[in-house]
C-alpha cells in the first residue's frame, strides 16, 4: 500500500510527497495523496503528520498525529480538515479500498470527519538594534559591470536575502550570475551566506552585477527568528556610479546616516533548510578577474612560502600547518568562483598542488587528519549479536593494520534501547551489546598499539528518555544527564518538548535534542571530553547530523580536539520521474553547506559519489562519473579533503540492505574510491570476504603512490561502458567492461592490478 515516490524513514515511517490537482468542485487546487489498501487487511488506521517543505513547518492535529480509521468498512471518499494550513491551502487524504464502489456506508458505520485543528502562528517582534552595514560599489573598467562589496559588524552567521532592480519600480529580479554559497528562494530572490571576516568581527560578501541593473535590494537574516531591514523597508543601494553607500530604504534616500534597523519575523518564512540552488547559474569570469586575481596572488605567495627550502627548514610544525590551512581555504574560495562556470575546465593557474614530500612528517589538521587516512568500518548491523564484539574485532587489529588501514570506526558505545546502539539512553553507561566498558578500553588500546586511530560512533541528535511525563509521553531523562523536556526541540510533534525549534530535520523515533540550550551543549562537550580521556577515542563518527546545525558540531570539535571527525549528512539525491539526474550539484551543495557550517572542521560522507556510482555501475552508464565540467560528480571534487567516500555501510548493506551496492560490482566501486581523492572508507563485510586480497592490493597502490584526500584527478574517458582517469599523474584506473589503455607522452604505464571489469596501472619511475 506504499504509494510511488515514497521514501522509507528508518523502520518506522514512510515519507510521501503530495501531488497538486484541482478539487472536484472546480477552481481551487489541492494537494493530495492516494493510498490503496486491502479492506481485508488487519490495518486499523493510517497515522500521519504534514510538513511544508518550503518553510520546514510541521502540522499536526491538536498536538497529536492525524489519524484516519480504516476499519468498519469506511466508504470511498475524502476526509477534509477545515481551517488554514499556512502555505498549504487545503489537505485531502483519500482512502480508497481496492475494488470498492461509491456506495453509502453500512448502517452503524462511523463516517464522521476528523475534527479540525488549530494552527500555531509565529510571534512577530520588533526590536531596535545598533549595527552597521556598509556597501562599496565600483565599476569594472573591463566590463562596466558593478562590483559590490558588503560588510557588516553583525555577529554570527548572516544571510543576505537579495535581488536587483532595473528601474524605479523597485521590482526584485534574480541576476544571471551568482556568488558562491548562494541559493534561490522561491524563484524570487537569492540568499547568500556572508563569509566571516578575519578575527571574527562581522562578515562580508562580494557581488558582481550586470551593468543593466540600477539598484541592489536586500534584507539580512541573522537567525531563524531575526530579520533585519531598514526602517521597515528593504535596503536599497544605487548602482549607477562608484562610491561607498549607507544602505537606505527605497524611496527615502535622504536618510544616509544613523538609519535604524528593525527586527521582523515574517510569517511566511521560518526555515532555511529547503532552498534549491539555481541550476542554470553562470559566472562572468572577466567581471570577477580583480577579485579572483587577488585570491590567486595570495595562494601563489603561500605556495612559494611553503615550498621555499630555506624557509621550510626554519619553520616549525605548527607554522607549516597554519600555512597549509590558509592555502586550502584560499584554494576552496578561488575554485568556488568557477565551479558553476560554463567553461568545461578551470584555468590552469587555478590548480593548486601541494607536494606532500615537502611536508614530512604529514601535518595533522583538527578534525580532518593528514589526508592520508584509510578508514575501516569495524562492524556491521549484526555485530551486536555476538555479545563480545569488542573482543572479536580486537583479534583482528594486527591484520587490519597490516592491510594498510590507518583508522577504525567502532560501533556506538552507549547503553541503547535498540541493540545496535543508535537509540542511546544513558550516555555515561558504556556497557552495551558489543561488550563492557573495560573491553571497549582494551580494544581501543590494542588498535592504538598497532598504529591505528580509533573513531567513536556518537549519536548527538536524539536520546531516548527514561520516564514518562503526566501525559504518558517519554520525555524525561535519567542517569548522570537527567535532562527534562527543555532539552527536547519544540517542533517535534511526538515528544512535547519545551526547547526551541529544531535547527535541522527531526528524527521521529526518539526525542530530538535541542542543541541551542546552553546546558545541553555544556553536558555534551563534557561527555565527549570524558570519552576522549576515559576511553581513548581519537575522533568521532557523528550520526544523523542532518538533524542539527553544523555550527554546534564546530563547537563540539573545538572542545574535544579530535584527530578526525566525519558526519553522516544523508538525504536523497535528485531524481526526475524516477531517473537519477545527471546534475547532482544541488545534492552535493547541501553536504558542502553542512561542512561549511562546521567551519570545515568536520568531514562528511560523500553520499553523492555513492549514489552516482550506484546508477553508473548498475545501469552501465559510466558517463555519469563525469559532471558537466568534466570533473568527478561528488563532494570529492568540490571539497576533497572533507569528503569520506564509501560504497557500503551498516545501513546500506549488511542485513539491512537499505541501499545495497550493485551485486558483483563492489570491486569496481573500491577501484574508484581507493584510487581517487577523498578519504576512503571500507565496509567490514567486504574486508573479511573474497574481496580482501584485491582491497589490500588497491590500498597498497594508494599508499605507494602517495594518493591522498587532496590528490588531482584527470578524467580521460567517460562512455556508456567505461570510465578512466589518471590520479596525480602516477596512477591510471579504468572501471567498466569497455576498453581503455592509458597513453601519456613520454610515460610508460605498467599494469599493477586487474579484476572483474577494472584495471589499475602505475607510471614507471
C-alpha positions, -999 to 999 in steps of 0.1 A, spaced: 0 0 0 30 23 -2 25 50 -29 50 56 -56 79 81 -49 77 73 -12 108 70 9 112 48 40 123 67 71 143 42 91 120 14 103 90 35 115 75 57 88 70 65 51 76 99 36 54 106 5 52 138 -15 17 152 -21 6 159 -57 -12 191 -67 -45 188 -85 -78 206 -90 -106 200 -65 -137 182 -77 -158 213 -71 -135 232 -95 -115 263 -90 -92 256 -61 -62 235 -62 -55 209 -36 -26 187 -26 -34 150 -22 -21 115 -20 -39 83 -28 -32 52 -7 -47 19 -18 -53 -7 9 -69 -41 12 -102 -39 32 -95 -74 44 -61 -65 60 -56 -60 97 -46 -24 93 -69 -3 116 -58 32 108 -33 55 90 -14 80 112 4 109 97 18 144 102 24 171 75 55 190 66 57 222 45 89 217 25 93 254 18 92 266 54 101 234 73 69 238 95 52 206 108 14 204 112 -5 180 134 -39 176 149 -41 193 184 -6 182 193 -10 147 181 -8 127 148 -36 129 123 -55 96 123 -77 81 95 -96 50 106 -97 22 80 -120 -3 99 -158 -8 98 -159 -6 60 -151 31 57 -165 42 24 -145 55 -6 -142 93 -5 -122 120 12 -117 134 46 -111 171 49 -98 190 79 -112 226 79 -91 256 88 -59 271 74 -27 252 69 -3 281 64 13 276 30 -9 246 23 -43 258 12 -61 226 20 -54 189 25 -73 158 15 -64 122 23 -82 98 0 -89 63 15 -98 41 -14 -105 4 -7 -93 -19 -35 -123 -29 -57 -148 -8 -36 -177 12 -51 -190 47 -43 -218 34 -21 -230 47 13 -216 31 44 -235 3 61 -258 10 90 -240 18 121 -208 27 103 -190 58 117 -182 81 87 -179 113 106 -149 135 96 -120 140 119 -122 173 139 -103 204 128 -71 217 144 -55 249 154 -26 265 135 3 277 157 12 312 144 47 326 148 53 356 170 62 389 154 85 411 173 102 445 165 134 454 183 158 483 177 194 474 173 226 493 166 247 476 139 262 489 107 260 477 71 285 492 46 283 487 9 311 497 -15 303 499 -53 327 504 -81 326 499 -119 348 472 -135 368 490 -162 368 460 -185 331 451 -185 312 481 -170 297 457 -145 291 468 -109 314 453 -83 297 454 -49 314 447 -16 294 445 16 305 442 52 287 443 85 295 441 122 265 418 129 276 388 150 273 352 139 263 338 106 245 364 85 225 356 53 217 383 28 183 379 11 187 400 -21 178 409 -56 184 436 -82 161 461 -100 162 478 -134 142 510 -127 124 529 -100 96 503 -99 116 485 -73 107 451 -87 131 424 -74 149 403 -101 174 375 -100 206 382 -119 221 356 -143 253 350 -122 255 344 -85 283 343 -60 294 312 -40 272 299 -11 241 313 -29 207 296 -32 175 306 -49 144 313 -28 110 307 -44 124 319 -78 120 355 -65 152 362 -46 187 349 -38 202 341 -5 239 343 1 258 333 33 282 361 41 317 350 50 332 356 84 359 383 84 393 376 99 393 380 136 356 370 138 344 406 139 315 406 115 312 392 79 314 403 43 304 394 8 314 402 -28 288 405 -57 292 412 -94 261 427 -110 253 433 -147 255 469 -160 218 467 -169 207 469 -133 201 502 -115 198 491 -79 206 464 -53 179 454 -28 183 433 2 174 424 38 195 404 62 188 373 81 207 368 114 190 336 127 157 317 123 138 344 142 156 376 133 153 396 100 170 430 96 156 457 73 160 495 71 132 514 89 106 488 78 117 488 42 142 469 20 178 482 19 185 499 -14 219 506 -29 222 525 -63 245 510 -89 248 539 -113 281 552 -100 311 541 -79 312 550 -42 306 540 -6 270 539 5 250 536 36 221 514 26 187 532 28 151 523 21 139 527 -15 121 560 -18 139 576 12 174 581 1 179 612 22 184 590 52 221 583 47 233 582 83 221 566 115 194 545 98 177 524 125 174 487 118 144 468 129 140 431 136 110 414 119 100 378 118 80 372 86 50 348 89 57 331 56 93 322 60 106 304 91 131 280 76 163 280 57 165 243 51 149 236 17 161 262 -7 170 247 -41 202 260 -58 198 277 -91 208 251 -117 215 275 -145 237 299 -126 267 311 -147 298 331 -136 311 360 -156 348 353 -153 360 387 -166 339 406 -141 355 386 -113 390 390 -125 402 415 -99 388 396 -70 400 362 -84 434 375 -91 437 388 -56 429 353 -42 453 337 -67 481 360 -57 476 351 -20 477 314 -30 509 318 -50 526 336 -22 517 309 3 527 281 -21 561 298 -26 564 302 11 558 266 20 580 253 -9 610 275 -2 636 252 13 653 278 34 621 290 50 609 253 53 638 244 75 633 274 97 596 268 102 582 246 130 554 221 125 527 245 138 537 272 113 536 247 85 501 236 95 489 271 96 502 278 61 486 247 47 453 256 62 455 290 46 463 275 12 434 251 14 410 279 24 421 302 -4 420 274 -29 385 265 -20 374 301 -22 391 305 -56 376 274 -71 341 282 -58 342 312 -81 344 289 -111 327 257 -101 294 267 -117 310 282 -147 300 271 -182 337 267 -190 345 230 -192 378 232 -174 391 258 -150 421 280 -160 454 262 -154 465 288 -128 436 277 -106 451 243 -100 469 241 -66 493 213 -60 510 209 -26 538 184 -27 533 160 2 570 153 3 576 188 14 555 181 45 573 154 63 560 141 86 524 148 73 507 177 90 476 169 110 447 193 110 420 194 136 391 171 126 404 162 92 437 143 99 466 143 75 448 135 43 464 100 40 438 82 62 421 50 50 391 42 72 378 7 81 342 4 94 348 -22 121 312 -37 125 280 -44 106 243 -44 115 246 -79 132 278 -74 152 260 -68 185 246 -103 184 279 -119 194 277 -102 228 315 -98 227 322 -78 195 349 -57 211 369 -89 218 362 -102 183 374 -71 165 404 -68 189 417 -101 175 418 -86 140 437 -54 149 471 -66 136 456 -79 104 437 -47 97 469 -26 103 489 -49 80 463 -44 53 471 -7 53 442 8 73 451 38 94 418 43 112 390 21 126 354 32 132 339 13 162 301 10 168 281 32 192 293 25 228 264 37 249 235 19 265 208 19 239 171 10 235 180 -7 202 207 -33 204 227 -17 175 233 13 196 216 41 176 189 48 202 211 59 232 197 63 267 222 68 295 252 84 277 276 76 305 267 39 306 291 22 283 281 -14 289 264 -22 256 255 -53 235 290 -50 219 308 -55 253 317 -39 286 333 -6 292 365 -23 302 365 -44 270 360 -11 250 390 4 266 410 -27 259 401 -28 222 409 9 218 443 4 234 450 -26 212 443 -7 180 464 23 191 493 -1 199 493 -13 162 494 23 150 457 28 141 434 57 152 400 49 167 367 67 160 338 65 183 303 65 168 283 91 188 246 99 185 240 135 193 208 143 175 184 123 197 183 104 230 157 80 245 140 91 277 139 71 310 105 83 323 71 95 311 55 128 319 20 133 332 6 128 297 24 95 292 50 109 269 86 97 272 105 129 276 122 129 310 158 116 312 177 97 339 213 88 346 240 113 350 224 137 324 189 139 339 175 165 315 139 174 314 117 183 284 136 217 280 163 196 263 138 185 235 130 206 205 96 222 205 86 213 169 88 175 172 51 165 173 57 133 193 76 143 225 61 176 238 95 193 241 98 228 256 130 238 240 135 259 209 126 248 174 149 223 157 179 236 137 176 206 113 153 177 104 136 158 131 141 121 137 107 110 149 116 77 166 132 94 197 133 128 214 153 153 193 178 171 214 178 210 214 215 219 210 206 256 213 203 251 250 235 261 269 232 233 294 228 207 267 259 218 248 279 220 281 269 185 290 276 171 256 311 187 255 319 173 289 307 138 278 327 139 246 358 150 265 352 123 290 351 97 262 384 111 248 401 108 281 385 77 296 382 55 265 409 70 244 390 77 212 409 98 186 378 112 169 342 109 160 317 94 135 287 117 140 253 101 134 223 119 117 239 153 116 211 165 93 191 169 125 210 198 140 231 228 128 267 223 118 278 252 140 271 231 170 294 204 156 321 230 152 316 238 189 320 202 199 351 196 178 368 227 191 361 215 227 373 179 221 401 184 196 396 152 176 422 139 151 394 131 127 356 136 126 330 127 99 293 135 99 265 114 84 247 141 64 223 119 44 194 129 21 180 118 -12 198 125 -45 179 144 -73 156 123 -95 132 132 -123 104 107 -129 123 80 -111 155 85 -131 186 100 -114 195 134 -127 230 137 -142 235 171 -125 237 164 -87 252 198 -78 222 206 -55 228 174 -36 265 178 -30 259 215 -23 238 206 7 266 184 21 292 211 14 269 236 31 269 214 63 307 211 62 310 248 58 287 253 88 312 234 109 338 259 97 354 230 77 364 213 110 345 180 101 344 158 71 312 143 57 303 110 40 302 116 2 267 103 -3 267 119 -38 296 98 -50 280 66 -37 247 74 -54 262 82 -87 284 51 -86 252 31 -79 234 42 -110 266 43 -132 276 7 -124 241 -7 -120 228 6 -154 261 6 -173 260 44 -176 296 52 -168 293 86 -184 277 97 -151 311 97 -134 319 130 -151 299 161 -142 291 190 -166 326 204 -161 343 171 -168 352 166 -132 342 139 -106 305 144 -97 307 141 -59 318 161 -29 353 147 -36 356 173 -64 343 203 -46 360 198 -12 381 166 -14 398 170 19 364 168 36 349 140 16 348 105 31 340 82 2 323 48 6 302 23 -13 286 4 16 280 6 54 258 -10 81 227 8 69 230 4 32 244 -32 32 247 -59 58 213 -75 67 195 -41 65 202 -36 28 185 -2 25 207 8 -5 228 -21 -14 256 -16 -39 251 -34 -73 259 -70 -67 291 -83 -82 304 -48 -89 318 -39 -54 354 -41 -65 347 -16 -93 335 7 -66 366 2 -45 389 6 -75 373 40 -79 373 53 -43 407 38 -33 425 55 -63 406 88 -61 409 118 -37 388 120 -6 392 97 24 381 62 15 361 40 40 359 3 35 330 -18 49 337 -47 74 317 -72 54 339 -66 23 372 -67 41 366 -101 55 354 -117 23 368 -130 -10 375 -93 -18 402 -89 8 433 -95 -14 420 -71 -40 412 -44 -15 446 -49 1 463 -45 -33 444 -13 -40 454 1 -6 490 -8 -13 489 10 -46 473 41 -30 500 42 -2 530 35 -25 519 63 -49 510 87 -20 474 92 -32 457 114 -5 425 133 1 437 162 -20 451 144 -50 445 156 -85 422 138 -110 422 140 -148 393 121 -163 405 106 -196 375 86 -208 337 85 -200 315 65 -222 285 42 -217 305 12 -207 338 26 -194 353 53 -171 390 61 -169 411 86 -150 447 94 -141 454 104 -105 485 126 -95 500 117 -129 511 85 -112 481 61 -112 456 53 -140 424 34 -133 397 21 -156 363 6 -145 336 -9 -166 335 -36 -193 347 -12 -221 383 -9 -233 409 16 -222 447 18 -221 465 48 -207 486 69 -230 508 98 -220 536 114 -239 569 101 -226 552 80 -199 554 42 -196 524 26 -178 528 -8 -160 496 -27 -151 495 -32 -114 462 -49 -108 433 -64 -128 399 -76 -116 364 -81 -129 358 -51 -152 386 -29 -137 423 -23 -141 449 -2 -124 483 10 -139 512 28 -123 537 51 -141 572 38 -143 597 60 -124 
